[in-house]
């Protein structure tokens, strides 16, 4: 999805949040429980944008209303690879976003920082 990729790469968090459906569902790589709603998911994406360093998309696949964007980033001293899986509704708004990250050590580093940010919220 071109608009999502461009918003992420530009760190345009307002544009990114505007792409989310009001009832968007976010499946986090560090939580078994999904997050719901534009406000909460927008906050999570904005927070992650402050944690990821040297973020770059390296590949993308698209089929109808489904997209997969493969990325590389750094979390502290951990290099990570990941995938954003996006499903859009008929109007083009993002209705589900699933993020997967590897290796485990990078995922654990992200989880630790995000837990602290949630406590501060």
N, C-alpha and C positions, 0 to 999 in steps of 0.2 A: 504494500500500500504506500504509494508515493507520498501522500500528505503526512502520514504517520512518520515515515522515515525522515522526511525533511524537517518536521517539527522536532524530532529527537536530535538529529544532527545539529540543528541550529540552537538547541536548548531553549526552544520557544515553548515554554510550559503552558502559556495561555492557549496557544494554538493546539497543542497536544491535548489538553483537557477538553477543548471544544470538540474534538473528534470523538470523544467518548459518549456513548448513549447514556441518558440519565440513569438507567438501571444496569449499567455495565457490571460485569462480573470479572474479577481479577483473580487468577490462580497463581499464587506466589510460589517461587521455588523453595521458600523456607517455612511455609505454613501449610498445614493440611486443610485449614479452613479458608474458603474463598472470601474475598472482600467484595463489597457491593456498593454501587453508587458512584456517580461522577466525582463528588466532593472527596470521598475517601480515597478512591483510586487515583485521582489527580494529585492528592497530597503524597501518596506513596511514590508515584512516578517522579514528582518534583524532588522528593527526598533522595531517591536512588540517583537522580542526576547529580546530586552533590557528592555522592560516594564514588560513583564510577569515574575512573580517570583514563585518559587515552582511549575513549570509547570510539569504535568504528564498526559500521556494518560492512560485512565482507561478502554477503550473498543474499539473494532473495528469491523466493518462489511465490507464484500467485496462481490461484485457480478459482475463478468465480468470486465468491465472497470470502475466500480463505487466503491468508497470506502467511508466509514464514520468512522471518528476517534473521539471518545468522550474524552474530556480532562477536567482537573481541573487546576486552576491557581489562582494567587493572583495578583491584580492590586492595589498597595498601600495597603490600609487597607480593600479592598473589595475582598472577595472570589468569584470566578467566575467559572461557568461551561460553556462548549462550545462544538461545533461540527465542524469539518473540513469535508466538503463534497467535494470529489475529483472526477473529471472525466478525464480519460486519453484518448489519441488518440490511433490509431492502433499501433503506435510505442512505446507506453508506456509513452510518455511525458504528463505532466499535462496540459490539455487544459482549464479546468475551476476549480477554487477553490472558494468555498463559505464557509464563516465562520459565525457562529451564536454564540452569547454569552448571557448568563443570569446571574444574574438578571440585571434589568435596571440600578441600581446604579453602578454596575461594568462596564457596557457598557458605561455609561456616563463618568466614570473615564478614561476609555481607549480613548474615543473620545476626551476628553480634552487634554490628553498628546499627542495624535497623531496630533491634530490640531497645537499644539505648535511645534512639530517636523517638520511638513510640512512647517511651516512659516520659520523655521531655514534653511531649505534645500536650 
